[in-house]
Amino acid sequence: MAAGHNNFYIGLSLALSSSIFIGTSFILKKKGLLKIASRGSVRAGHGGHAYLKEWLWWAGLISMGVGEAANFAAYAFAPATLVTPLGALSVLVSSILSSYFLNEKLNIHGKIGCVLSILGSTMMVIHAPQEETIFTLAEMAEKLRSPGFIGFAICVLASSIALIFVVGPRYGHSNVLVYILICSSIGSLSVSCVKGLGISLKELFSGKPVLKEPLGWVLLFCLVICISIQINYLNRALDIFNTSIVTPIYYVLFTTAVMTCSAILFKEWQYMVLDSIIGTISGFLTIVFGIFLLHAFRDIPFSPDLIYFSPRSSSGNSHAPPWRENERQNQPLLDGDTPNKEFQNIEVGRVENL
């Protein structure tokens, strides 16, 4: 039991550090690209490769590599139901750092989203499920042969094939859910592969001859295929639809698919009490709402005009904010006209007739 708790905290630490490294990597790479652009070099968006000579960009790339490695290792120690949702913290880290180092404004919606993401993550850590302990590839093989996971895998593969070859060509360019569903469903299988590879690496470091085990190589091959499909269809979704729409939807569907797969494969929810189940689900939904606020309203400026309320006047018209009242009083009723222009024209006509 003590070893299980130690593994949990190791996985939690790795997941949190992964989010920090990945979130920081975006800022470092962006700073490097801006520095290159200020020197007049050809930008990356125009086919330039001057960023390869910029140390800030390389620092960002190394930071992202360390973060991804920590995230990979976290799956070997902690439940996927905990590790995957905590990946949203990288968005929070990059949003906060960009407001300080890139002078990108974080409006009130973004600040509320950051607070909600932190609260949701805390709730998930407190109520995180405990998965069945798996120490060897042989135990992992037994899990993969369970009827529940085989049925889940068949459903995922069948639905993905239908989406790729039937639904995608007809509705992929008009419905944002099509390509994201492919990424999310295939992504749930990729996390299972990562979990198995993490166990094989732990065995390898302990001196066991896991390189002779075919399961490890099969998991590695499946992981490469799954990641290739994910990248392909996620890029299609990002190319067609707005990032502020794709990112929160992908996070919700991907995390839901991973939690479902982990619950079936590792029986993570089997021994949870009701309050822990409610706490985990509530934490996840809180993170979802926080990510939605961060992305959906990031380009919407916030000003006092948006929250000014005033009771209606006796004439039925609502009052403008005080700082707008003087502007309204000084404006003509119609563009280019004065209130008495029509009357003035009539009087001029009368004088001419006389």
C-alpha positions, -999 to 999 in steps of 0.1 A, spaced: 0 0 0 29 24 8 45 16 -25 11 24 -42 10 58 -25 46 66 -34 39 57 -70 8 80 -70 27 110 -57 56 103 -81 31 102 -110 14 134 -97 47 152 -95 57 141 -130 23 152 -144 25 187 -128 61 192 -139 51 181 -174 25 208 -175 50 235 -163 77 225 -188 52 223 -218 35 255 -209 69 273 -205 81 258 -239 54 278 -258 66 310 -243 103 303 -249 97 294 -286 74 324 -291 100 347 -276 127 332 -299 105 337 -330 97 373 -320 134 380 -315 141 366 -350 114 387 -366 127 419 -349 161 413 -366 144 412 -400 150 375 -407 126 354 -428 98 342 -404 89 306 -399 55 312 -413 71 322 -446 93 292 -448 123 306 -429 145 285 -407 164 313 -388 150 300 -356 174 271 -357 201 297 -348 182 311 -318 190 297 -284 156 307 -270 138 285 -295 161 256 -287 154 261 -250 117 259 -257 122 228 -277 142 211 -250 116 223 -224 88 206 -244 109 174 -248 114 173 -210 77 179 -205 66 152 -229 90 127 -213 77 136 -178 41 131 -191 51 97 -206 66 86 -173 37 98 -153 14 72 -168 37 45 -154 31 56 -119 -4 73 -116 -38 66 -130 -45 79 -165 -77 94 -151 -55 118 -131 -26 123 -155 -47 132 -187 -69 159 -172 -39 176 -155 -25 182 -190 -49 212 -191 -26 230 -167 -1 235 -195 -26 258 -212 -30 276 -179 8 280 -175 12 293 -210 -17 318 -206 -3 332 -174 33 335 -186 22 350 -219 5 379 -201 38 387 -183 65 379 -209 46 384 -242 24 413 -232 -7 394 -242 -37 406 -223 -55 380 -202 -91 393 -198 -115 386 -169 -128 355 -186 -93 341 -189 -85 349 -152 -117 332 -141 -108 302 -163 -74 299 -147 -88 299 -112 -114 273 -122 -87 251 -138 -67 252 -106 -97 244 -85 -108 215 -108 -73 201 -108 -72 202 -70 -105 184 -68 -93 157 -91 -61 152 -72 -80 149 -39 -106 124 -53 -84 106 -78 -92 69 -83 -67 42 -74 -60 18 -103 -52 -19 -99 -15 -23 -94 3 -37 -124 40 -45 -122 48 -67 -152 40 -70 -189 24 -103 -182 -2 -87 -160 -7 -60 -186 -13 -87 -212 -40 -102 -190 -57 -68 -188 -55 -64 -226 -72 -98 -231 -101 -89 -209 -135 -91 -227 -144 -55 -216 -113 -40 -231 -116 -61 -263 -152 -49 -267 -141 -13 -261 -113 -16 -286 -135 -31 -313 -161 -3 -308 -133 24 -311 -118 9 -342 -152 3 -359 -164 38 -352 -131 54 -362 -131 35 -395 -167 46 -402 -157 82 -394 -126 81 -416 -140 65 -447 -178 73 -446 -186 103 -424 -153 123 -428 -154 128 -466 -190 140 -465 -192 160 -432 -156 166 -421 -154 201 -436 -186 212 -421 -189 195 -387 -161 201 -361 -169 169 -342 -160 145 -370 -122 148 -370 -120 155 -333 -139 123 -325 -113 103 -346 -85 119 -326 -101 114 -292 -112 78 -297 -78 67 -312 -61 87 -285 -77 66 -257 -59 36 -272 -26 54 -275 -27 62 -237 -31 25 -230 -1 18 -252 19 44 -233 9 29 -200 21 -5 -211 54 9 -224 59 27 -191 56 -7 -173 81 -23 -197 106 5 -192 103 1 -154 110 -36 -159 139 -28 -182 155 -5 -156 151 -32 -130 172 -56 -151 145 -78 -166 149 -90 -203 118 -72 -216 133 -65 -250 126 -102 -258 89 -98 -250 68 -93 -281 41 -73 -263 64 -43 -258 72 -41 -295 35 -45 -304 26 -17 -280 53 5 -295 40 -2 -331 4 5 -321 15 38 -303 32 50 -335 1 43 -356 -22 59 -331 -1 90 -327 2 94 -365 -36 92 -369 -41 117 -341 -17 142 -355 -31 139 -390 -68 145 -381 -61 170 -354 -42 191 -380 -71 188 -404 -95 201 -377 -72 230 -368 -68 239 -405 -106 240 -411 -120 253 -378 -110 280 -353 -85 270 -327 -106 285 -299 -133 259 -309 -111 229 -316 -90 231 -284 -117 229 -257 -138 203 -276 -107 181 -282 -97 183 -246 -132 173 -234 -136 144 -258 -101 131 -255 -101 132 -217 -135 115 -216 -124 88 -239 -92 82 -219 -111 81 -186 -135 56 -201 -107 34 -215 -89 35 -182 -120 26 -162 -125 -5 -184 -89 -16 -186 -76 -8 -151 -108 -9 -131 -100 25 -117 -135 33 -105 -143 -1 -91 -135 6 -54 -144 43 -54 -170 56 -29 -198 79 -41 -182 111 -29 -150 104 -47 -168 97 -79 -188 129 -76 -156 148 -67 -136 134 -97 -164 142 -122 -170 176 -107 -133 184 -109 -132 173 -145 -162 194 -154 -147 224 -136 -115 221 -156 -136 218 -188 -154 251 -180 -122 268 -171 -106 258 -204 -137 269 -223 -135 304 -207 -98 306 -215 -103 298 -252 -138 308 -262 -135 344 -249 -98 352 -252 -103 376 -282 -133 394 -267 -123 426 -250 -138 433 -216 -149 468 -207 -173 485 -182 -198 489 -211 -205 452 -210 -217 452 -174 -234 486 -172 -270 483 -163 -295 510 -158 -333 511 -151 -354 522 -181 -364 558 -182 -401 570 -184 -398 571 -222 -389 534 -224 -353 539 -234 -324 527 -213 -298 552 -202 -263 551 -216 -233 548 -193 -224 582 -178 -192 584 -198 -212 579 -230 -240 604 -222 -221 635 -233 -211 619 -266 -248 610 -273 -260 646 -265 -235 661 -289 -243 637 -318 -269 647 -345 -300 626 -349 -289 616 -384 -254 614 -399 -246 647 -416 -280 663 -406 -291 686 -378 -325 682 -361 -339 713 -379 -324 709 -413 -357 699 -430 -374 729 -414 -346 752 -425 -349 740 -461 -387 748 -461 -380 783 -447 -353 790 -474 -378 780 -501 -404 804 -488 -379 833 -487 -369 826 -523 -405 826 -535 -411 860 -519 
